Amino acid sequence: MASTGPPQSLKRSDTSLTREGDQLIITPLGAGNEVGRSCVYMSYKGKTILFDCGIHPAYSGMAALPYFDEIDPSTIDVLLVTHFHLDHATSLPYFLEKTTFKGRVFMTHATKAIYKLLLSDFVKVSKVSVEDMLYDEQDILRSMDKIEVIDFHQTLEVNGIRFWCYTAGHVLGAARFMVDIAGVRVLYTGDYSREEDRHLRAAEIPQFSPDICIIESTYGVQLHQPRNVREKRFTDVIHSTISQGGRVLIPAFALGRAQELLLILDEYWSNHLELHNIPIYYASPLAKRCMAVYQTYINSMNERIRNQFANSNPFDFKHISPLKSIENFNDVGPSVVMASPSGLQSGLSRQLFEMWCSDKKNACVIPGYVVEGTLAKTIINEPKEVTLMNGLTAPLNMQVHYISFLAHADFAQTSTFLKELMPPNIVLVHGEANEMGRLKQKLITQFVDRNTKIISPKNCQLVEMYFNSKKMEKTIGRLAEKTPEIGETVCGLLVKKAFTYQIMAPDDLHVFSQLSTANISQRITIAYSGAFGVLKHRLKQMFESVESLPDEESEGPAFRVHERLTVKYESEKHISLHWRSEPISDMVSNSVVALVLNISREIPKVVVESEEATKTEEENNKKAEKVIHALLVSLFGDVKFGENGKLVISVDGNVAHLDKQSGNVESENEGLKER
């Protein structure tokens, strides 16, 4: 069952819920009915996870952050980052260094390598005041020490939360995370693409269906053009603009789609000799280091790139030059410049746009998704004027072309993926409200016969789901070698780890867990000044087995009681008891201690004998009966004299009859009879 509720704080759980233990909560702290600041909160069984930690590219300062004030960061167990893009990872240094978060953070190896480069560049190009700076370079370096890496398909467990990841195909290192808490599986897709391009593999399909799929809806019900059609449009626009003497600006992320577009341009230039004198610039301070990272992770790319790399480096471009800053740019004649950021909100891409936007010979090719509130989104609608960074306006005469190469799933990919996976619950995130709404309605129509719940929560809106908890104990090790017959008792140790229960033999404990068995030997010394033989005689009246031990074995007078407890003579005033701790031996030791203490109290009457006070056998028997009665009362509480000289012992409604002469016990309760 799934339901949504109005926005409310997640800092405290509502203890009035009757099924709180089975309640799973999902809440977007960002990317709820919007694209930007991806951050999704999930809580189940007292375990809390945060997926992604981005910013909103259209805003700056604190306004760009996810709604962190809705949660208590100190309660987050695990934070999983899917990829390095700004809207998925850029608020991570803030969250790690400026909040009370003390959990663990995971991302893939390639994502961590690129994260540092990209965020360092973000800090440098951000045109905000010191007060609006979310963090500095030192915060980024400190955050690097806290980030742990995970390989694709590697399963990790943190505090009862199991998780692993699949390739997402979106950018180098992008992952989709599967999380398992108490048997409930949740797949968080992040950004993904099911289409293989020039350098990346397509996103994988998990081998089993999750209970919940939190999935991006960036392109809603839109359908992408075939890749070869988009590539032809892209190169045709550039070639046409260059032929007219114009300049081409391609605003793009410094990493990700930029490498895909550079591969296309370098190949196109190689096939057209007439373009060899036209420069292509990759304008990013990170250009050289970015390429080094991509060359390092060649094996994470598709087969085409790996085969090409065996002969030559595909990222060693022949027709593309790096451009660190606008001061190094000789703006003479036609050229193609790829510059970041992709939204034209600041940095080198914004500077070049303002230089070229008034010339109709020039063109701006927007190759990816544009976020609401950015200049790139504004110019797609081709306004007559644009506002410059200095506050003045300028005419927009350059041609604007939108040709999407961003590796997000379109409706065909999303629909096919969900049909293959068939999750019973679908949560839509990372999409503008209108696109997400249209996608939701179309998916509802497609899955109308399958009782699939499809939810599109807004930021800070709670999604509540309930799952029935099933506890299953599994036998492992030696106990699992033989299938027990129906009704057969299986004895072993029950070991609970997080939400799993396993029954194993004691000898297997160190093999299947981090635990080990141990024996506890107990020893107690008791004051006793009576005859050691009298004590043995009294114990023989209580226990069937009381055997003397050889002196060389016990180093002095000693006897063994019930084959579990050793009684040793220590001195004229003390004896000691020795036993290995376990329930029956502990019970025997308690009985012996009680008997010794009772004998000690009666020593003047029972033990000391003189010619003037010789006891008859009948009197001795009476006193022995009193001692036994007192002992039984100390052990069991309710002890009465019954018929035929028998003692009636009552414990928790169970009754036993003890024959004082023979020692025989009659009882319907086997446990009481054994005691």
BELRA-V7841 format. One record per backbone hydrogen bond with DSSP energy under -1.0 kcal/mol. CO is the residue of the C=O (numbers start at 1). NH is the residue of the N-H. Records with the same first field share a line. If there is no record, write none. Layout:
CO: NH  NH
This chain:
1: 466
3: 464
14: 17
19: 22
20: 23
22: 467
24: 465
25: 43
26: 463
27: 41
28: 460
29: 67
31: 430
38: 54
39: 29  30
40: 51
41: 27
42: 49
43: 25
44: 47
47: 44
48: 77  78
49: 42
50: 80
51: 40
53: 91
55: 37
56: 59
61: 64
62: 65
64: 56
66: 68
67: 70
68: 71
70: 10
72: 75
73: 76
77: 104
78: 50
79: 106
80: 52
82: 175
85: 88  89
86: 55  90
87: 38
88: 53
89: 92
91: 95
92: 96
93: 97
94: 98
104: 79
105: 148
106: 81
107: 150
108: 112
109: 113
110: 114
111: 115
112: 116
114: 118
115: 119
116: 120
117: 121
118: 122
119: 123
120: 124
121: 125
122: 126
126: 128
136: 140
137: 141
138: 142
139: 143
140: 144
148: 107
151: 154
156: 163
158: 161
161: 158
162: 180
163: 156
164: 178
165: 153
166: 176
167: 204
168: 193
171: 174
174: 168
176: 166
177: 188
178: 164
179: 186
180: 162
181: 184
184: 181
185: 211  212
186: 179
187: 214
188: 177
193: 203
199: 302
200: 197
212: 187
213: 427
214: 189
215: 429
217: 220
219: 222
222: 411
226: 230
227: 231
228: 232
229: 233
230: 234
231: 235
232: 236
233: 237
234: 238
235: 239
236: 240
237: 241
238: 242
239: 243
240: 244
241: 246
242: 245
247: 363
248: 337
249: 365
250: 339
257: 261
258: 262
259: 263
260: 264
261: 265
262: 266
263: 267
264: 268
265: 269
266: 270
267: 271
269: 272
272: 275
273: 276
275: 278
279: 336
280: 321
281: 338
282: 284  323
284: 287
286: 290
287: 291
288: 292
289: 293
290: 294
291: 295
292: 296
293: 297
297: 300
298: 301
302: 306
303: 307
304: 308
305: 309
306: 310
308: 311  312
313: 316
315: 317
321: 282
325: 328
326: 329
329: 331
330: 332
335: 248
336: 281
337: 250
338: 283
339: 252
340: 349
343: 376
346: 350
347: 351
348: 352
349: 353
350: 354
351: 355
352: 356
353: 357
356: 359
357: 397  398
359: 362
362: 399
363: 249
364: 401
366: 403
367: 405
371: 374
374: 378
375: 379
378: 381
379: 382
384: 396
386: 394
388: 391
392: 388
394: 386
399: 364
401: 366
406: 408
410: 414
411: 415
412: 416
413: 417
414: 418
415: 419
416: 420
417: 421
418: 422
424: 453
425: 213
426: 455
427: 215
429: 217
430: 217
432: 436
433: 437
434: 438
435: 439
436: 440
437: 441
438: 442
439: 443
440: 444
441: 445
442: 446
443: 447
447: 450
453: 426
455: 428
458: 461
462: 5
463: 26
464: 3
465: 24
474: 503
477: 480
478: 481
485: 488
493: 504
495: 502
497: 500
500: 497
501: 474
502: 495
503: 476
504: 493
505: 508
506: 509
508: 512
509: 513
520: 581
522: 579
524: 577
526: 575
531: 535
532: 536
533: 537
534: 538
535: 539
536: 540
537: 541
539: 543
545: 562
547: 560
550: 554
551: 555
557: 569
558: 549
559: 567
560: 547
561: 564  565
565: 561
566: 578
567: 559
568: 576
573: 528
574: 570  571
575: 526
576: 568
577: 524
578: 566
579: 522
582: 586
583: 587
584: 588
585: 589
586: 590
587: 591
588: 592
589: 593
590: 594
591: 595
592: 596
593: 597
594: 598
595: 599
596: 600
597: 601
598: 602
602: 606
603: 607  608
616: 620
617: 621
618: 622
619: 623
620: 624
621: 625
622: 626
623: 627
624: 628
625: 629
626: 630
627: 631
628: 632
629: 633
630: 634
631: 635
632: 636
633: 637
636: 638
637: 639
638: 650
640: 648
643: 646
646: 642
647: 658
648: 640
649: 656
651: 654
654: 651
656: 649
657: 666
658: 647
659: 663
664: 659
666: 657
669: 673
670: 674
671: 675
